[in-house]
Amino acid sequence: MPLLRTTRSLRATRTTVLAGLLLAGTAVVPMASASATPLYRNPHASVSERVKDLMARMTLDDKVGQMTQGERGAATPAQSAAARLGSILSGGGSTPTPNTPAGWADMVDAYQKAATSTGLGIPIIYGADAVHGHNNVYGATVFPHNIGLGAANDPRLVEKIGAVTAEETAATGVKWAFAPCLCVARDDRWGRTYESFGEIPRNAVENSVVIEGLQGRELDDNTSVLATAKHFIGDGGTTGGDDQGNTQISLDELRRIHLPPFRAAVDHGVGSVMISFNSWNGVKDHGNKFLITDLLKGELRFSGFVISDWNGIDQIDGQEGFTAAEVKQAVNAGIDMIMVPYDYRKFIDTLKAEVLNGDVPMSRIDDANRRILTKKFELGLFEHPYTDRSLQQDFGSAAHRAVARQAVRESQVLLKNDGVLPLAKRNNKIFVAGKNANDMGNQAGGWTLTWQGQSGERVIPGTTILDGIKAGAGKDTVVTYDRAGGGIDSGYNVAVAVVGETPYAEGDGDRPGGLGLDAEDLALIAKLKASGVPLVVVTVSGRPLDIAAQLPSVKGLVAAWLPGSEGAGVADVLYGDYNPTGKLSFTWPKSSSQEPINAGDGKQGLFPYGYGLSYRRHHR
């Protein structure tokens, strides 16, 4: 590839000379003698001194490599090191074999060994979507998705969840979590609504303290991981709730609704920010310099590094794949590290050419490297690149699961109770039914082992809601289960139907056609109603559902959201072992036709924002 474009020869000459020196490995700043330990290797030197010294030794290849993130399935440790990649990630469901903490540690350590064996020995940082626990790994503690945590309204607990997630993530060698999602979801038809803490900025602002839990007191603690505030900005405000769609709002509304959680994240010292797939008024965020450089880095004074989303730069021009123009626009807009899962080699070659022809200034490359390397030094990766396997003894431990069970209890929202709840533990006859009563995959939702998640009774270890109901039953209480409601008769005291959604993630989760219950759920509710047995409905879902037509048929209604691995926490509330305290962080619509519906917009929902009942004192 020619180094100069003839039309730009004068403008590019000085950049080419500098890049040529860098490519040749010639330091711009004089180095110490070869026998001396480089300053960047001195853990007692300041981070800024270490970064400056290391960057003086780096070639353009080194620097462009640091700005590139590849996927484990496309880059072996040897290939990653040869390309000088700064980061490797696991996409949803991209796991080693075996999918155990030890298997992950072996994999990550192999990448680190290869990286640290190169000339400068710069370690990689490994990233994964640990969005409700370290959810890619079998056996991890899987917490409720953010929609449930928003209903719990307990930021101190959320910070503790961040700390547990960090410990289990670090136990596998992964030191970078692509969490938290700080979107403010304004249309429940959006497939990522469950990743939102609520429909108003305060929900995400208050729960952004999860960053403190993830990053710990110091980033170089062995139990700390780098947090990622995502997705910047406006992903929850797209027209029609269209994933990766167009957020058509004024700058004032962007600042008022979608910016506050990111301001809070910066205040918490968040290490990285991920750019959103959506457009703002027709311009893709991935190429928007005003949003990334002026607003995030300038106005908010964000000092960490900015990462693109999965192949996000490909979408800037609306065509498949990325072009030199898109690479130039994205990097000049302020993105520091580019997630190019499979085309990392092409990206490196393209970005190098854009630097050499003067379209991407060396100052932009240096700024990106300074930000990335600062976090690597702060994480202690240069001193401790390998997995601390002592942390694996607590992976998925009873203590960690107790935190998750408490989060499940606090996230339950009691929406209706005509005297049927709490369930009597003794001398009771309970019929349990529904596709979500005994299905770990359904209650965990998307981003669990795989990107879209999967149904399955025992997909992950933990307790189903049925397990919890059975375990909580006292003396002389009978619990009968049939998914479709077969066998129910008037001899039962109460029926519990656990209904709702099956797993999905973004894209597949968009529901522009409405939020009604599916045919299986509707048939079940009709069958149970016909039996004459008092009916309690528990919804397992990633958003409010259209249930107004069914509401008169039920005596009790509980929103359980997506509780994760500890379904027994739902039963704790059903039995009254924990008095429900959850409050809606989303307005519950009367029908899907009301969407979008949000607090303060004048629309009257079925249940308002902030609604949630508790039990009166009772004797059993």
C-alpha positions as CSV (number, residue, x, y, z in Angstrom):
1,M,0.0,0.0,0.0
2,P,1.5,3.4,-1.0
3,L,2.5,5.5,2.0
4,L,1.6,8.8,0.4
5,R,-1.4,10.0,-1.6
6,T,-0.2,12.4,-4.2
7,T,-3.0,14.9,-3.4
8,R,-1.9,15.1,0.2
9,S,1.9,14.9,-0.1
10,L,2.7,18.2,1.4
11,R,0.3,17.8,4.3
12,A,1.5,14.3,5.1
13,T,5.3,14.6,4.8
14,R,6.0,15.5,8.4
15,T,3.6,12.8,9.6
16,T,5.3,10.2,7.3
17,V,8.7,11.1,8.6
18,L,7.6,10.6,12.2
19,A,5.8,7.4,11.4
20,G,8.8,6.1,9.5
21,L,10.9,6.6,12.6
22,L,8.4,4.8,14.7
23,L,8.1,1.9,12.3
24,A,11.8,1.5,12.4
25,G,11.6,1.3,16.2
26,T,13.5,4.5,16.7
27,A,12.5,6.3,19.9
28,V,11.3,9.8,19.7
29,V,12.6,10.3,23.2
30,P,16.1,9.1,24.0
31,M,16.1,5.7,25.9
32,A,18.2,4.6,28.8
33,S,21.0,2.2,28.1
34,A,20.1,-1.4,27.2
35,S,21.4,-2.8,30.5
36,A,19.2,-0.5,32.6
37,T,15.7,-1.6,33.7
38,P,13.3,0.5,31.7
39,L,11.4,3.1,33.8
40,Y,8.1,1.7,32.7
41,R,9.1,-1.6,34.4
42,N,9.6,0.2,37.8
43,P,6.4,-0.3,39.9
44,H,7.5,2.5,42.2
45,A,7.5,5.1,39.4
46,S,4.3,7.1,38.9
47,V,1.9,5.8,36.3
48,S,2.3,8.9,34.2
49,E,6.1,8.5,34.1
50,R,5.7,4.8,33.2
51,V,3.3,5.6,30.4
52,K,5.6,8.3,29.0
53,D,8.6,6.0,29.1
54,L,6.8,3.1,27.5
55,M,5.3,5.2,24.7
56,A,8.7,6.6,23.9
57,R,9.8,3.0,23.1
58,M,6.7,2.1,21.0
59,T,6.6,1.8,17.3
60,L,3.5,2.7,15.3
61,D,2.8,-1.0,15.0
62,D,2.8,-1.2,18.8
63,K,0.5,1.8,19.2
64,V,-2.0,0.8,16.6
65,G,-2.0,-2.7,18.1
66,Q,-2.9,-1.3,21.5
67,M,-5.9,0.3,20.0
68,T,-7.2,-2.9,18.6
69,Q,-9.4,-5.6,20.2
70,G,-9.9,-9.0,18.7
71,E,-12.2,-11.9,19.6
72,R,-10.7,-15.1,21.1
73,G,-12.2,-17.2,18.3
74,A,-10.3,-15.2,15.7
75,A,-6.9,-14.6,17.3
76,T,-4.9,-17.3,19.0
77,P,-2.4,-16.2,21.6
78,A,0.4,-16.3,19.1
79,Q,-1.6,-14.3,16.5
80,S,-2.6,-11.8,19.1
81,A,1.0,-11.2,20.2
82,A,2.2,-11.0,16.6
83,A,-0.4,-8.3,15.9
84,R,0.4,-6.5,19.2
85,L,-3.3,-6.5,20.1
86,G,-4.1,-4.5,23.1
87,S,-7.1,-6.5,24.1
88,I,-9.0,-9.8,23.6
89,L,-12.6,-10.3,24.3
90,S,-15.1,-13.1,24.6
91,G,-18.4,-12.4,22.8
92,G,-21.6,-13.8,24.3
93,G,-21.2,-17.6,24.4
94,S,-17.5,-17.5,23.3
95,T,-15.9,-19.7,26.0
96,P,-13.0,-22.1,26.4
97,T,-13.4,-25.8,26.8
98,P,-14.0,-26.7,29.6
99,N,-16.1,-23.7,30.5
100,T,-14.8,-23.5,34.1
101,P,-12.9,-20.9,36.0
102,A,-9.7,-22.9,35.6
103,G,-10.4,-23.3,31.8
104,W,-10.8,-19.5,31.5
105,A,-7.7,-18.8,33.6
106,D,-5.7,-21.2,31.4
107,M,-6.9,-19.4,28.3
108,V,-6.4,-15.8,29.5
109,D,-2.9,-16.7,30.9
110,A,-1.9,-18.1,27.5
111,Y,-2.7,-14.8,25.9
112,Q,-0.8,-13.0,28.6
113,K,2.2,-15.3,28.3
114,A,2.3,-14.6,24.5
115,A,1.9,-10.8,25.0
116,T,4.4,-10.4,27.7
117,S,7.0,-12.4,25.7
118,T,7.0,-9.7,23.0
119,G,9.7,-7.1,22.8
120,L,8.1,-4.5,25.1
121,G,6.0,-7.1,26.9
122,I,2.8,-5.1,27.1
123,P,0.1,-7.3,28.7
124,I,-3.4,-7.6,27.1
125,I,-6.6,-6.7,28.9
126,Y,-9.2,-9.4,28.5
127,G,-12.9,-8.2,28.4
128,A,-16.2,-10.0,28.8
129,D,-19.9,-9.1,29.2
130,A,-20.2,-9.7,32.9
131,V,-23.6,-7.9,33.0
132,H,-25.4,-9.8,35.8
133,G,-22.6,-11.7,37.3
134,H,-19.8,-13.4,35.3
135,N,-22.6,-14.8,33.2
136,N,-20.5,-16.4,30.4
137,V,-19.0,-18.9,32.8
138,Y,-20.9,-22.1,34.0
139,G,-21.3,-22.1,37.7
140,A,-21.1,-18.3,38.2
141,T,-23.5,-16.5,40.5
142,V,-26.1,-15.0,38.2
143,F,-27.8,-11.9,39.6
144,P,-31.1,-10.4,38.6
145,H,-30.9,-8.2,35.5
146,N,-30.8,-4.5,36.0
147,I,-34.5,-4.0,35.7
148,G,-34.9,-6.0,38.9
149,L,-32.2,-4.2,40.7
150,G,-33.8,-0.9,39.7
151,A,-37.0,-2.1,41.4
152,A,-35.1,-3.2,44.5
153,N,-33.9,0.4,44.9
154,D,-30.9,-0.6,47.1
155,P,-27.7,1.0,45.8
156,R,-25.7,-0.4,48.6
157,L,-26.7,-3.9,47.7
158,V,-26.0,-3.2,44.0
159,E,-22.4,-2.1,45.0
160,K,-22.0,-5.4,46.8
161,I,-23.2,-7.2,43.7
162,G,-20.6,-5.3,41.7
163,A,-17.9,-6.5,44.2
164,V,-19.0,-10.2,44.0
165,T,-19.2,-10.0,40.2
166,A,-15.7,-8.5,40.1
167,E,-14.3,-11.2,42.3
168,E,-15.7,-14.0,40.2
169,T,-14.6,-12.3,37.0
170,A,-11.1,-11.7,38.2
171,A,-11.0,-15.3,39.3
172,T,-11.0,-16.3,35.6
173,G,-8.3,-13.9,34.6
174,V,-10.8,-11.5,33.0
175,K,-10.0,-8.0,34.3
176,W,-12.5,-5.9,32.3
177,A,-16.2,-6.1,32.6
178,F,-18.4,-4.6,29.9
179,A,-20.8,-3.3,32.6
180,P,-22.8,-1.5,33.8
181,C,-25.4,-0.6,31.2
182,L,-26.6,2.9,32.2
183,C,-29.2,3.3,29.5
184,V,-32.5,5.0,30.4
185,A,-35.0,2.9,28.6
186,R,-37.9,5.0,27.4
187,D,-39.8,2.4,25.3
188,D,-40.5,-1.0,26.8
189,R,-40.7,-2.6,23.3
190,W,-36.9,-2.2,23.1
191,G,-35.1,-5.6,23.5
192,R,-32.6,-4.2,26.0
193,T,-35.1,-2.8,28.4
194,Y,-34.1,-5.4,31.1
195,E,-30.6,-4.0,31.0
196,S,-31.9,-0.6,32.2
197,F,-32.3,0.2,35.9
198,G,-35.4,2.3,35.1
199,E,-37.1,4.8,32.9
200,I,-35.9,8.0,34.6
201,P,-32.2,9.1,34.9
202,R,-32.3,8.8,38.7
203,N,-32.6,5.0,38.6
204,A,-29.3,4.6,36.7
205,V,-27.6,7.5,38.5
206,E,-28.2,5.9,41.9
207,N,-27.2,2.4,40.8
208,S,-24.1,3.6,39.0
209,V,-22.4,2.9,42.4
210,V,-22.0,-0.7,41.0
211,I,-18.9,0.8,39.4
212,E,-17.4,1.3,42.9
213,G,-18.1,-2.4,43.5
214,L,-16.5,-3.6,40.3
215,Q,-13.4,-1.4,40.5
216,G,-12.9,-1.7,44.2
217,R,-10.9,0.7,46.3
218,E,-7.9,0.4,44.0
219,L,-7.8,-1.0,40.5
220,D,-4.8,-3.1,41.2
221,D,-6.5,-5.0,44.0
222,N,-6.7,-8.7,43.0
223,T,-10.5,-8.6,43.2
224,S,-11.0,-5.5,41.1
225,V,-11.9,-5.3,37.4
226,L,-12.2,-2.3,35.0
227,A,-15.8,-1.2,34.6
228,T,-17.5,0.0,31.4
229,A,-20.3,2.6,31.4
230,K,-22.4,1.8,28.3
231,H,-23.8,2.6,25.9
232,F,-22.9,6.2,25.2
233,I,-25.4,7.7,24.4
234,G,-29.2,7.6,23.9
235,D,-29.6,3.9,23.2
236,G,-32.7,3.8,25.4
237,G,-34.4,6.6,23.5
238,T,-34.7,5.3,20.0
239,T,-37.9,5.9,18.1
240,G,-40.2,3.0,18.5
241,G,-37.7,1.2,20.8
242,D,-35.8,0.1,17.8
243,D,-32.5,-1.5,18.8
244,Q,-29.6,0.4,17.2
245,G,-32.1,2.8,15.8
246,N,-32.4,6.6,15.7
247,T,-32.7,8.7,18.8
248,Q,-34.6,11.7,17.6
249,I,-34.4,14.1,20.4
250,S,-33.0,17.6,21.2
251,L,-29.6,18.2,22.8
252,D,-31.5,19.5,25.8
253,E,-33.4,16.2,26.2
254,L,-30.2,14.2,25.6
255,R,-28.6,16.1,28.4
256,R,-31.6,15.8,30.7
257,I,-32.5,12.2,30.3
258,H,-29.5,10.2,28.9
259,L,-26.4,12.1,30.1
260,P,-26.8,12.1,33.9
261,P,-25.9,8.4,34.4
262,F,-22.6,8.9,32.5
263,R,-21.8,12.0,34.5
264,A,-22.3,9.9,37.6
265,A,-20.1,7.1,36.2
266,V,-17.3,9.5,35.5
267,D,-17.7,10.8,39.1
268,H,-17.2,7.2,40.2
269,G,-14.0,6.9,38.3
270,V,-15.2,4.5,35.6
271,G,-12.3,3.2,33.6
272,S,-13.9,2.8,30.2
273,V,-17.0,3.9,28.3
274,M,-18.5,2.0,25.4
275,I,-20.1,3.8,22.5
276,S,-23.6,3.0,21.5
277,F,-24.8,1.5,18.2
278,N,-27.7,4.0,17.9
279,S,-27.8,7.2,15.9
280,W,-28.6,10.6,17.3
281,N,-30.7,12.6,14.9
282,G,-29.4,10.5,12.0
283,V,-25.7,10.5,12.8
284,K,-24.2,7.3,14.2
285,D,-22.7,7.7,17.7
286,H,-19.6,5.8,16.6
287,G,-18.6,8.7,14.3
288,N,-19.8,11.6,16.4
289,K,-16.9,13.7,17.6
290,F,-19.2,16.1,19.4
291,L,-20.6,13.3,21.6
292,I,-17.3,11.5,22.2
293,T,-14.6,14.2,22.3
294,D,-16.5,17.3,23.2
295,L,-19.2,16.0,25.5
296,L,-17.7,12.9,27.1
297,K,-14.0,13.7,27.2
298,G,-14.3,17.5,27.3
299,E,-17.4,18.5,29.3
300,L,-17.5,15.4,31.6
301,R,-13.7,15.2,31.8
302,F,-13.6,11.5,31.3
303,S,-10.0,10.4,31.6
304,G,-10.4,6.7,30.9
305,F,-10.5,5.1,27.4
306,V,-13.4,4.8,25.0
307,I,-14.2,1.4,23.4
308,S,-16.4,0.8,20.4
309,D,-19.1,-1.7,20.4
310,W,-19.0,-5.0,18.4
311,N,-18.1,-4.0,14.8
312,G,-19.7,-0.6,15.6
313,I,-17.5,1.3,13.2
314,D,-18.9,-0.7,10.3
315,Q,-22.2,1.0,10.7
316,I,-21.1,4.6,10.3
317,D,-21.8,4.7,6.5
318,G,-24.7,2.2,6.7
319,Q,-22.8,-0.4,4.6
320,E,-21.4,-3.7,5.6
321,G,-17.8,-3.9,6.7
322,F,-15.5,-0.9,7.5
323,T,-13.7,1.5,5.2
324,A,-10.7,3.7,5.6
325,A,-13.1,6.6,5.9
326,E,-15.0,5.0,8.7
327,V,-11.8,4.1,10.6
328,K,-10.6,7.7,10.2
329,Q,-13.9,9.1,11.4
330,A,-14.2,6.8,14.4
331,V,-10.7,7.4,15.7
332,N,-10.8,11.1,15.0
333,A,-14.1,11.2,16.8
334,G,-12.4,10.0,19.9
335,I,-12.7,6.2,20.1
336,D,-9.5,4.9,21.6
337,M,-9.9,1.1,21.2
338,I,-11.8,-0.5,18.4
339,M,-13.7,-3.7,18.9
340,V,-13.1,-5.5,15.5
341,P,-13.7,-9.1,16.6
342,Y,-12.6,-10.8,13.4
343,D,-11.1,-8.2,11.1
344,Y,-8.4,-6.9,13.4
345,R,-5.6,-7.4,10.8
346,K,-7.4,-5.4,8.2
347,F,-8.2,-2.7,10.8
348,I,-4.5,-2.4,11.9
349,D,-3.4,-2.1,8.3
350,T,-6.1,0.5,7.6
351,L,-5.4,2.6,10.6
352,K,-1.7,2.6,10.0
353,A,-2.3,3.8,6.4
354,E,-4.5,6.6,7.7
355,V,-1.8,7.7,10.1
356,L,0.9,7.6,7.4
357,N,-1.1,9.6,5.0
358,G,-1.9,12.2,7.6
359,D,-5.6,11.6,7.9
360,V,-5.3,10.5,11.6
361,P,-2.9,12.7,13.5
362,M,-0.2,11.0,15.6
363,S,-1.5,13.1,18.5
364,R,-4.8,11.2,18.4
365,I,-2.9,7.8,18.4
366,D,-0.8,8.9,21.3
367,D,-3.8,10.2,23.3
368,A,-5.5,6.8,22.8
369,N,-2.5,4.9,23.9
370,R,-1.9,7.1,26.9
371,R,-5.5,6.4,28.1
372,I,-5.3,2.7,27.5
373,L,-1.9,2.2,29.0
374,T,-2.7,4.3,32.0
375,K,-5.5,1.8,32.9
376,K,-3.3,-1.2,32.3
377,F,-0.7,0.2,34.7
378,E,-3.4,1.1,37.2
379,L,-4.8,-2.4,37.0
380,G,-1.4,-3.8,37.9
381,L,-1.3,-5.9,34.8
382,F,2.4,-5.2,34.2
383,E,3.3,-6.6,37.6
384,H,0.6,-9.3,37.8
385,P,-0.6,-10.3,34.3
386,Y,-1.7,-13.8,35.3
387,T,-4.8,-15.0,37.0
388,D,-5.0,-15.1,40.8
389,R,-6.4,-18.6,41.0
390,S,-6.8,-18.4,44.8
391,L,-10.1,-16.5,44.0
392,Q,-11.6,-19.5,42.4
393,Q,-12.4,-21.1,45.7
394,D,-15.2,-18.6,46.2
395,F,-16.5,-18.8,42.6
396,G,-20.3,-19.4,42.8
397,S,-20.0,-19.8,46.6
398,A,-22.9,-20.0,49.0
399,A,-21.9,-16.6,50.3
400,H,-22.1,-15.1,46.8
401,R,-25.4,-16.8,46.1
402,A,-26.8,-15.4,49.4
403,V,-26.2,-11.9,48.0
404,A,-28.0,-12.8,44.8
405,R,-30.9,-14.3,46.7
406,Q,-31.3,-11.1,48.7
407,A,-31.3,-9.2,45.5
408,V,-34.1,-11.4,44.1
409,R,-36.2,-10.8,47.3
410,E,-35.8,-7.1,47.1
411,S,-36.6,-6.9,43.4
412,Q,-40.0,-8.6,43.6
413,V,-42.9,-6.1,43.0
414,L,-46.3,-7.0,44.5
415,L,-48.8,-5.5,42.1
416,K,-52.1,-7.0,43.2
417,N,-53.1,-8.9,46.3
418,D,-56.8,-9.8,47.1
419,G,-55.9,-11.6,50.3
420,V,-54.2,-14.6,48.6
421,L,-50.6,-13.7,49.5
422,P,-48.5,-14.6,51.4
423,L,-49.0,-18.3,50.8
424,A,-49.5,-20.3,54.0
425,K,-46.6,-22.6,54.6
426,R,-48.5,-25.2,56.7
427,N,-51.5,-27.3,55.9
428,N,-51.7,-25.9,52.3
429,K,-52.3,-27.4,48.9
430,I,-50.5,-25.4,46.2
431,F,-50.6,-26.0,42.5
432,V,-47.7,-24.6,40.5
433,A,-47.8,-24.3,36.7
434,G,-46.3,-22.3,33.8
435,K,-43.3,-22.4,31.5
436,N,-41.2,-20.2,33.8
437,A,-41.8,-22.1,37.1
438,N,-39.1,-24.7,36.6
439,D,-36.7,-23.3,34.0
440,M,-33.4,-21.9,35.0
441,G,-32.7,-20.5,31.5
442,N,-36.0,-18.6,31.3
443,Q,-35.6,-17.0,34.7
444,A,-32.0,-16.0,34.0
445,G,-32.8,-14.4,30.6
446,G,-30.5,-13.2,27.9
447,W,-26.7,-12.9,28.4
448,T,-26.5,-16.2,30.3
449,L,-23.9,-18.6,29.0
450,T,-24.8,-17.3,25.5
451,W,-25.6,-14.0,24.0
452,Q,-29.4,-14.6,23.5
453,G,-29.7,-17.0,26.5
454,Q,-31.6,-20.3,26.3
455,S,-34.5,-22.1,27.8
456,G,-33.7,-25.2,29.9
457,E,-34.6,-26.6,33.3
458,R,-31.0,-26.9,34.5
459,V,-29.0,-24.6,32.1
460,I,-27.1,-23.2,35.0
461,P,-26.7,-24.2,38.6
462,G,-29.1,-22.6,41.1
463,T,-32.7,-22.9,42.2
464,T,-35.8,-22.5,40.1
465,I,-38.9,-20.7,41.4
466,L,-40.5,-24.2,41.8
467,D,-37.5,-25.4,43.8
468,G,-38.0,-22.5,46.1
469,I,-41.7,-23.1,46.6
470,K,-41.1,-26.8,47.3
471,A,-38.3,-26.1,49.7
472,G,-40.3,-23.5,51.6
473,A,-43.3,-25.7,52.1
474,G,-43.9,-26.6,55.7
475,K,-45.7,-29.4,57.5
476,D,-48.6,-31.0,55.7
477,T,-48.3,-28.8,52.7
478,V,-48.5,-30.4,49.3
479,V,-46.9,-28.8,46.2
480,T,-48.0,-30.1,42.8
481,Y,-46.4,-29.0,39.5
482,D,-47.6,-29.4,35.9
483,R,-46.3,-26.9,33.3
484,A,-49.6,-26.8,31.3
485,G,-51.9,-26.9,34.4
486,G,-53.0,-30.5,33.9
487,G,-54.6,-32.1,36.9
488,I,-55.7,-29.1,38.7
489,D,-59.0,-29.4,40.6
490,S,-61.0,-27.5,43.2
491,G,-59.2,-29.4,45.9
492,Y,-56.2,-27.0,45.8
493,N,-56.1,-23.9,48.0
494,V,-54.1,-21.8,45.5
495,A,-52.6,-21.9,42.0
496,V,-49.4,-20.2,41.1
497,A,-48.8,-19.5,37.4
498,V,-45.3,-18.5,36.5
499,V,-45.5,-17.0,33.0
500,G,-43.9,-14.4,30.8
501,E,-41.0,-14.2,28.4
502,T,-38.3,-16.6,27.2
503,P,-34.7,-15.4,26.9
504,Y,-33.5,-12.9,24.4
505,A,-31.0,-10.1,23.9
506,E,-30.9,-7.0,21.7
507,G,-32.3,-7.3,18.2
508,D,-34.2,-10.5,18.8
509,G,-35.8,-9.0,21.8
510,D,-37.4,-6.0,20.1
511,R,-41.2,-6.4,20.2
512,P,-42.8,-3.7,18.0
513,G,-45.9,-5.8,17.7
514,G,-46.8,-5.6,21.4
515,L,-46.0,-7.0,24.8
516,G,-48.9,-9.4,25.3
517,L,-48.6,-12.9,26.8
518,D,-48.1,-15.8,24.4
519,A,-50.6,-18.4,23.5
520,E,-49.3,-20.9,26.1
521,D,-49.6,-18.4,28.9
522,L,-53.1,-17.3,27.9
523,A,-54.3,-20.9,27.7
524,L,-52.8,-21.7,31.1
525,I,-54.4,-18.8,32.8
526,A,-57.8,-19.7,31.3
527,K,-57.4,-23.3,32.5
528,L,-56.5,-22.3,36.0
529,K,-59.2,-19.7,36.2
530,A,-61.8,-22.3,35.1
531,S,-60.8,-24.6,38.0
532,G,-62.1,-22.0,40.5
533,V,-58.9,-22.1,42.5
534,P,-57.6,-18.7,43.6
535,L,-54.9,-17.7,41.2
536,V,-51.5,-16.0,41.7
537,V,-49.7,-14.9,38.6
538,V,-45.9,-14.4,38.7
539,T,-44.4,-12.7,35.6
540,V,-40.8,-13.5,34.7
541,S,-39.9,-10.9,32.1
542,G,-37.5,-8.3,31.0
543,R,-40.1,-5.5,30.9
544,P,-43.8,-4.8,31.9
545,L,-46.2,-7.0,30.0
546,D,-49.6,-6.3,28.6
547,I,-51.8,-8.1,31.2
548,A,-54.7,-5.7,31.7
549,A,-57.2,-8.2,30.2
550,Q,-56.1,-11.0,32.5
551,L,-55.9,-8.9,35.7
552,P,-59.5,-9.4,36.8
553,S,-59.0,-13.2,36.7
554,V,-56.1,-13.1,39.2
555,K,-56.1,-12.7,43.0
556,G,-52.4,-11.9,43.2
557,L,-49.8,-10.5,40.8
558,V,-46.1,-10.4,41.3
559,A,-43.5,-9.0,38.9
560,A,-40.4,-11.2,39.3
561,W,-38.4,-9.7,36.4
562,L,-35.4,-11.9,35.5
563,P,-34.2,-13.2,38.8
564,G,-31.1,-15.2,37.7
565,S,-29.8,-18.3,39.4
566,E,-31.5,-17.9,42.8
567,G,-35.2,-18.4,42.1
568,A,-35.7,-19.3,45.7
569,G,-35.7,-15.6,46.4
570,V,-39.1,-15.4,44.6
571,A,-40.5,-18.0,46.9
572,D,-39.2,-16.2,49.9
573,V,-41.6,-13.3,49.0
574,L,-44.5,-15.6,48.0
575,Y,-44.4,-17.2,51.4
576,G,-43.9,-13.9,53.3
577,D,-40.5,-14.8,54.6
578,Y,-39.6,-11.5,53.1
579,N,-42.1,-8.7,53.0
580,P,-42.1,-7.3,49.4
581,T,-40.4,-3.9,49.2
582,G,-39.9,-3.6,45.4
583,K,-41.2,-0.6,43.5
584,L,-41.7,-0.2,39.8
585,S,-38.9,1.6,38.1
586,F,-41.0,1.5,34.9
587,T,-44.6,2.6,34.4
588,W,-46.7,-0.5,33.7
589,P,-48.9,0.3,30.6
590,K,-52.6,-0.5,30.3
591,S,-51.8,-1.8,26.8
592,S,-48.9,-1.9,24.4
593,S,-50.6,0.9,22.4
594,Q,-49.6,3.3,25.2
595,E,-45.9,2.9,24.4
596,P,-43.8,4.9,25.0
597,I,-45.1,5.6,28.4
598,N,-43.0,7.2,31.1
599,A,-43.3,9.0,34.4
600,G,-44.3,12.6,33.9
601,D,-45.7,12.3,30.4
602,G,-49.3,12.6,31.4
603,K,-50.3,9.1,30.4
604,Q,-52.2,6.9,32.9
605,G,-50.7,3.4,33.1
606,L,-52.1,0.3,34.7
607,F,-49.6,0.7,37.5
608,P,-47.7,4.0,37.9
609,Y,-44.0,4.4,38.3
610,G,-43.0,3.8,41.9
611,Y,-45.9,1.5,42.6
612,G,-45.5,-1.6,44.8
613,L,-47.5,-3.2,47.6
614,S,-46.4,-4.8,50.8
615,Y,-48.1,-7.4,53.1
616,R,-49.9,-6.4,56.2
617,R,-49.1,-8.2,59.4
618,H,-50.2,-11.7,59.3
619,H,-50.3,-14.8,61.5
620,R,-49.7,-18.3,60.2
